[in-house]
Amino acid sequence: MAGSLRNRGRRNISRGASEEEKAGGSADSPKSETSSDIEAYSKEVLKELINDNLPPTPNNFSLYFDRLLEDKSENFRKQILGMLELEESNDAENTIMLEQSLKQGFASVKNILNVTASLYKNINLMTKILKKRKSELDDSKDAQSTSSVIATLSGDVGKLDTILKKQSVNLKVQYDETAKVVKNVENETIFDNQYGVYNKRYLMTKIEQEIALVKEFKHSSTLIMIELSKELIINVNNEKATVMMTRTIARLLLKTSRRSDTVAYYGNGQFAMLLKHTDLESAKKASERLVDLVANSNFFLGDKEIQLKIAIGITEINPSYSVEETVVSAMDGIEKAYADDSCDFAVSLKNKK
């Protein structure tokens, strides 16, 4: 998710330095040495997969490729990420652009109907005015010829009014059909426009898939739920500011997440991060980094600087429990974090069946 919805600050691989530079190698290493570096790293990833008794599927290889890269030097990470940037797929970005285009198209259809309705109202008003003027001319003693003209014009306008009514009905039918199609598309979307991350529907699907994978391959994965501190929201007492702060949290989640993580908006001000192949201890460290990142981020409300604060709940992906039970367990972790003033995150686990 994170890799699809944000641009990572990667340099071109020609500028990157390999691990061999640390041993005194040149920054202008030949291309063959770069290829050798990634080949050696790929073998390391494959070896780690085999040691963990996981099948070397493309998905598992990608997950371990990202995870092991975190322990490498900064220069080596930049070199590898620069190479990945050349091969990175834009499927998710294309899907998001398509969804946004559809919604813009829906808004355009609504605007057309509004304009048509306004035109119909104006024509109807003109018909009423003509009737009034005709009545006034009828009362006039020398208005016979003028009244005849007005009567003819009134008939023409009446015909136009009938046509417009039929067209308006037809347009409304087409609008309803279009709205139904767009609504069906919206029900299948995976992206939350307001916060720029995946939506609840996509999150629940990914958790369900991960539960099945954990059951099959016995690895560890975790789910964390994140929300703005309730105390902070109460103190700010500004709905617009709360939305802006929540958007800031969304951006920070994308910034700190790995490409293999799923960042999604669950609803009611809560976000979720599905951390694949990540045990509880690693999830705690990730949560601690996130808390520090949020706390060190500046948010200004007018001339006042506000220190952001979040609460995090952590739970493991347990194949014995449903998607909903897993999410509730992570939410329980948030409540535990509120109960402990010394920590902004807490673990909540369900007993294994």
C-alpha positions as CSV (number, residue, x, y, z in Angstrom):
1,M,0.0,0.0,0.0
2,A,2.6,2.5,1.1
3,G,4.7,2.0,-1.9
4,S,1.7,2.5,-4.2
5,L,0.2,5.6,-2.7
6,R,3.3,7.7,-2.1
7,N,6.5,8.7,-4.0
8,R,9.5,7.5,-2.1
9,G,12.6,9.7,-2.2
10,R,14.7,7.4,-4.2
11,R,17.8,8.4,-6.1
12,N,18.9,7.0,-9.4
13,I,21.0,3.9,-8.9
14,S,23.9,5.6,-10.7
15,R,24.2,8.0,-7.8
16,G,23.7,5.3,-5.1
17,A,26.5,3.6,-3.3
18,S,26.7,-0.1,-2.8
19,E,27.7,-2.0,0.3
20,E,31.1,-2.5,-1.1
21,E,31.7,1.2,-0.9
22,K,31.9,0.9,2.8
23,A,35.0,-1.4,2.3
24,G,36.7,1.3,0.2
25,G,35.0,0.7,-3.2
26,S,34.5,3.5,-5.7
27,A,31.2,5.4,-5.9
28,D,31.5,5.0,-9.7
29,S,31.3,1.2,-9.5
30,P,30.5,-0.5,-12.8
31,K,27.0,-1.6,-13.5
32,S,28.1,-5.2,-13.1
33,E,28.9,-4.6,-9.5
34,T,25.5,-3.1,-8.9
35,S,23.9,-6.2,-10.4
36,S,26.2,-8.4,-8.2
37,D,25.0,-6.5,-5.1
38,I,21.3,-7.2,-5.8
39,E,22.0,-10.8,-6.8
40,A,23.8,-11.4,-3.5
41,Y,21.0,-9.7,-1.6
42,S,18.3,-11.7,-3.4
43,K,20.1,-14.9,-2.4
44,E,20.2,-13.7,1.2
45,V,16.4,-13.1,1.0
46,L,15.8,-16.5,-0.5
47,K,17.9,-18.2,2.2
48,E,16.0,-16.4,5.0
49,L,12.7,-17.6,3.5
50,I,13.9,-21.2,3.4
51,N,15.2,-20.9,7.0
52,D,11.7,-19.7,8.1
53,N,10.1,-22.6,6.2
54,L,8.1,-20.3,3.9
55,P,7.4,-21.0,0.3
56,P,9.4,-18.6,-2.0
57,T,6.3,-17.2,-3.6
58,P,6.5,-13.7,-5.2
59,N,4.5,-12.2,-2.4
60,N,6.6,-13.8,0.4
61,F,9.8,-12.9,-1.4
62,S,8.6,-9.3,-1.7
63,L,7.8,-9.1,2.0
64,Y,11.1,-10.5,3.1
65,F,12.9,-8.3,0.5
66,D,11.5,-5.2,2.2
67,R,12.0,-6.5,5.8
68,L,15.6,-7.5,5.5
69,L,16.4,-4.2,3.6
70,E,15.6,-2.3,6.8
71,D,18.8,-3.7,8.4
72,K,21.1,-2.6,5.6
73,S,23.1,0.6,5.4
74,E,21.4,3.7,4.1
75,N,23.5,3.9,1.0
76,F,22.6,0.3,0.1
77,R,18.9,0.9,0.7
78,K,18.9,3.9,-1.5
79,Q,20.7,2.0,-4.2
80,I,18.2,-0.9,-4.2
81,L,15.2,1.3,-3.8
82,G,16.4,3.4,-6.8
83,M,16.5,0.2,-8.9
84,L,13.0,-0.8,-7.7
85,E,11.6,2.6,-8.7
86,L,12.4,1.7,-12.3
87,E,10.3,-1.5,-12.1
88,E,7.5,-0.3,-9.7
89,S,4.0,-1.0,-10.9
90,N,1.5,1.9,-11.0
91,D,-1.6,-0.4,-10.9
92,A,-2.9,1.0,-7.6
93,E,-2.3,4.6,-8.6
94,N,-4.1,3.9,-11.9
95,T,-7.0,2.4,-10.0
96,I,-7.2,5.5,-7.7
97,M,-7.1,7.8,-10.7
98,L,-10.0,5.8,-12.3
99,E,-12.0,6.0,-9.2
100,Q,-11.5,9.7,-8.9
101,S,-12.4,10.2,-12.5
102,L,-15.6,8.3,-12.0
103,K,-16.6,10.4,-9.1
104,Q,-15.8,13.6,-11.0
105,G,-18.0,12.2,-13.8
106,F,-20.8,11.6,-11.3
107,A,-20.5,15.2,-10.1
108,S,-20.7,16.4,-13.7
109,V,-23.9,14.5,-14.3
110,K,-25.4,16.1,-11.2
111,N,-24.4,19.5,-12.5
112,I,-26.1,18.8,-15.8
113,L,-29.3,17.8,-14.1
114,N,-29.2,20.9,-11.9
115,V,-28.8,23.2,-14.9
116,T,-31.6,21.4,-16.8
117,A,-33.8,21.8,-13.7
118,S,-33.0,25.4,-13.5
119,L,-33.8,25.9,-17.2
120,Y,-37.1,24.1,-16.8
121,K,-38.0,26.4,-13.8
122,N,-37.2,29.5,-15.9
123,I,-39.3,28.3,-18.8
124,N,-42.2,27.5,-16.4
125,L,-41.8,31.0,-14.9
126,M,-41.9,32.6,-18.3
127,T,-45.1,30.7,-19.1
128,K,-46.7,32.1,-16.0
129,I,-45.6,35.6,-16.9
130,L,-47.1,35.3,-20.4
131,K,-50.4,34.1,-19.0
132,K,-50.4,37.2,-16.8
133,R,-49.6,39.5,-19.6
134,K,-52.2,37.9,-21.8
135,S,-54.8,38.4,-19.1
136,E,-53.8,42.1,-18.9
137,L,-54.1,42.5,-22.7
138,D,-57.5,40.8,-22.8
139,D,-58.8,43.4,-20.4
140,S,-57.6,46.1,-22.8
141,K,-60.2,47.5,-25.3
142,D,-57.9,47.7,-28.3
143,A,-55.8,44.7,-27.7
144,Q,-57.4,42.2,-30.0
145,S,-54.6,41.8,-32.4
146,T,-52.0,41.8,-29.7
147,S,-53.9,39.2,-27.8
148,S,-53.9,37.0,-30.8
149,V,-50.1,37.2,-31.1
150,I,-49.7,36.5,-27.4
151,A,-52.0,33.5,-27.6
152,T,-50.0,32.1,-30.4
153,L,-46.8,32.7,-28.5
154,S,-48.3,31.1,-25.4
155,G,-49.1,28.0,-27.5
156,D,-45.6,27.8,-28.7
157,V,-44.2,28.1,-25.2
158,G,-46.7,25.5,-24.0
159,K,-45.4,23.1,-26.6
160,L,-41.8,23.9,-25.6
161,D,-42.8,23.3,-22.0
162,T,-44.2,19.9,-22.8
163,I,-41.1,18.9,-24.7
164,L,-38.9,20.1,-21.9
165,K,-40.9,18.1,-19.4
166,K,-40.5,14.9,-21.4
167,Q,-36.8,15.6,-21.8
168,S,-36.4,16.3,-18.1
169,V,-38.1,12.9,-17.3
170,N,-35.8,11.1,-19.7
171,L,-32.8,12.8,-18.3
172,K,-33.8,11.9,-14.8
173,V,-34.1,8.3,-15.8
174,Q,-30.7,8.3,-17.3
175,Y,-29.3,10.1,-14.3
176,D,-30.8,7.5,-11.9
177,E,-29.3,4.7,-14.0
178,T,-25.9,6.4,-14.0
179,A,-26.1,7.1,-10.3
180,K,-26.8,3.4,-9.7
181,V,-23.8,2.3,-11.8
182,V,-21.5,4.8,-10.0
183,K,-22.8,3.7,-6.6
184,N,-22.0,0.1,-7.5
185,V,-18.5,1.2,-8.5
186,E,-18.1,3.1,-5.2
187,N,-19.1,0.0,-3.3
188,E,-16.2,-1.8,-5.0
189,T,-13.6,0.9,-4.4
190,I,-10.5,0.4,-2.3
191,F,-9.4,4.0,-1.8
192,D,-10.5,6.6,0.8
193,N,-10.5,10.0,-0.9
194,Q,-10.6,12.0,2.2
195,Y,-7.4,10.6,3.8
196,G,-5.5,9.2,0.8
197,V,-5.2,5.6,2.1
198,Y,-7.1,2.4,1.5
199,N,-10.6,2.1,2.8
200,K,-12.3,-0.2,5.4
201,R,-13.6,-2.6,2.7
202,Y,-10.1,-3.2,1.4
203,L,-8.6,-3.5,4.9
204,M,-11.1,-6.2,5.9
205,T,-10.3,-8.2,2.8
206,K,-6.6,-8.0,3.4
207,I,-7.0,-9.1,7.1
208,E,-9.1,-12.0,6.0
209,Q,-6.4,-13.0,3.5
210,E,-3.7,-12.7,6.0
211,I,-5.6,-14.8,8.6
212,A,-5.7,-17.6,6.0
213,L,-2.0,-17.2,5.2
214,V,-1.0,-17.3,8.9
215,K,-3.1,-20.4,9.4
216,E,-1.4,-22.1,6.4
217,F,2.3,-21.0,6.9
218,K,2.4,-20.3,10.7
219,H,4.2,-17.0,10.4
220,S,3.6,-14.0,12.6
221,S,1.7,-10.9,11.5
222,T,0.1,-8.1,13.5
223,L,-2.6,-5.4,13.2
224,I,-2.3,-2.0,14.8
225,M,-5.1,0.5,15.2
226,I,-4.3,4.2,15.5
227,E,-6.4,7.3,16.4
228,L,-5.8,10.9,17.5
229,S,-5.8,11.2,21.3
230,K,-9.3,11.8,22.6
231,E,-7.9,14.2,25.1
232,L,-6.3,16.2,22.3
233,I,-9.6,16.3,20.3
234,I,-11.4,17.6,23.4
235,N,-8.8,20.2,24.1
236,V,-8.8,21.5,20.5
237,N,-12.6,21.4,20.3
238,N,-12.5,22.3,16.6
239,E,-14.0,19.9,14.1
240,K,-12.2,21.4,11.1
241,A,-8.9,21.3,13.0
242,T,-9.5,17.7,14.0
243,V,-10.0,16.7,10.4
244,M,-6.7,18.4,9.4
245,M,-4.9,16.7,12.2
246,T,-6.3,13.3,11.2
247,R,-5.1,13.9,7.6
248,T,-1.7,14.7,9.0
249,I,-1.7,11.3,10.8
250,A,-2.6,9.6,7.6
251,R,0.4,11.2,5.8
252,L,2.7,10.2,8.6
253,L,1.4,6.6,8.5
254,L,2.2,6.4,4.8
255,K,5.6,7.9,5.5
256,T,6.6,5.4,8.2
257,S,5.1,2.3,6.6
258,R,6.8,-0.3,4.4
259,R,5.7,-1.1,0.9
260,S,4.3,-4.5,2.2
261,D,2.2,-2.8,4.9
262,T,-1.5,-2.0,4.3
263,V,-2.5,1.4,5.6
264,A,-6.2,2.0,5.7
265,Y,-8.9,4.3,7.2
266,Y,-11.2,2.2,9.3
267,G,-13.7,5.0,10.2
268,N,-14.6,7.1,13.2
269,G,-11.2,8.7,13.1
270,Q,-9.3,5.4,13.3
271,F,-6.7,4.1,11.0
272,A,-5.2,0.6,10.7
273,M,-1.9,-0.8,9.6
274,L,-1.6,-4.5,8.7
275,L,2.0,-5.5,9.3
276,K,2.7,-8.7,7.4
277,H,5.4,-11.1,8.7
278,T,5.9,-8.9,11.8
279,D,5.8,-10.2,15.3
280,L,4.6,-8.4,18.4
281,E,8.0,-7.1,19.4
282,S,8.6,-5.6,15.9
283,A,5.1,-4.1,16.0
284,K,5.8,-2.5,19.3
285,K,9.0,-1.0,17.9
286,A,7.1,0.3,14.8
287,S,4.5,1.8,17.1
288,E,7.1,3.5,19.2
289,R,8.7,5.0,16.1
290,L,5.3,6.2,14.9
291,V,4.5,7.8,18.3
292,D,7.8,9.7,18.2
293,L,7.3,10.7,14.6
294,V,3.8,12.1,15.3
295,A,5.0,13.9,18.5
296,N,7.8,15.6,16.6
297,S,5.5,16.8,13.8
298,N,4.4,20.4,13.9
299,F,0.7,21.3,13.6
300,F,-0.4,24.9,13.8
301,L,-3.9,26.1,14.6
302,G,-3.8,29.8,13.9
303,D,-0.7,31.1,15.7
304,K,-0.8,28.2,18.2
305,E,1.4,25.2,17.8
306,I,-0.2,21.9,18.8
307,Q,1.8,18.8,19.7
308,L,0.1,15.8,18.1
309,K,-0.6,12.7,20.1
310,I,-2.0,9.4,19.2
311,A,-3.1,6.2,20.8
312,I,-2.3,2.8,19.3
313,G,-3.6,-0.7,19.9
314,I,-1.7,-3.8,18.8
315,T,-2.9,-7.3,18.3
316,E,-1.6,-10.4,16.5
317,I,-3.2,-12.0,13.6
318,N,-4.7,-15.2,15.1
319,P,-6.2,-17.7,12.7
320,S,-8.6,-18.9,15.5
321,Y,-10.5,-15.6,15.3
322,S,-12.5,-13.7,12.7
323,V,-11.6,-10.5,11.0
324,E,-14.0,-8.6,13.2
325,E,-12.7,-10.1,16.4
326,T,-9.1,-9.2,15.3
327,V,-10.1,-5.6,14.8
328,V,-11.9,-5.4,18.1
329,S,-8.9,-6.8,19.8
330,A,-6.7,-4.1,18.4
331,M,-9.3,-1.5,19.5
332,D,-9.1,-2.9,23.0
333,G,-5.4,-2.2,22.8
334,I,-6.2,1.5,22.3
335,E,-8.3,1.5,25.4
336,K,-5.5,-0.1,27.3
337,A,-3.2,2.6,26.1
338,Y,-5.5,5.3,27.4
339,A,-5.5,3.6,30.8
340,D,-1.7,3.6,31.0
341,D,-0.4,7.2,31.2
342,S,3.2,6.0,30.7
343,C,2.6,4.6,27.2
344,D,0.8,5.6,24.1
345,F,0.4,2.1,22.8
346,A,-0.6,-1.3,24.2
347,V,-1.0,-4.9,23.2
348,S,-4.3,-6.7,23.4
349,L,-4.4,-10.4,22.7
350,K,-7.1,-13.0,22.5
351,N,-6.5,-16.4,24.1
352,K,-5.8,-19.0,21.4
353,K,-8.6,-21.5,21.0
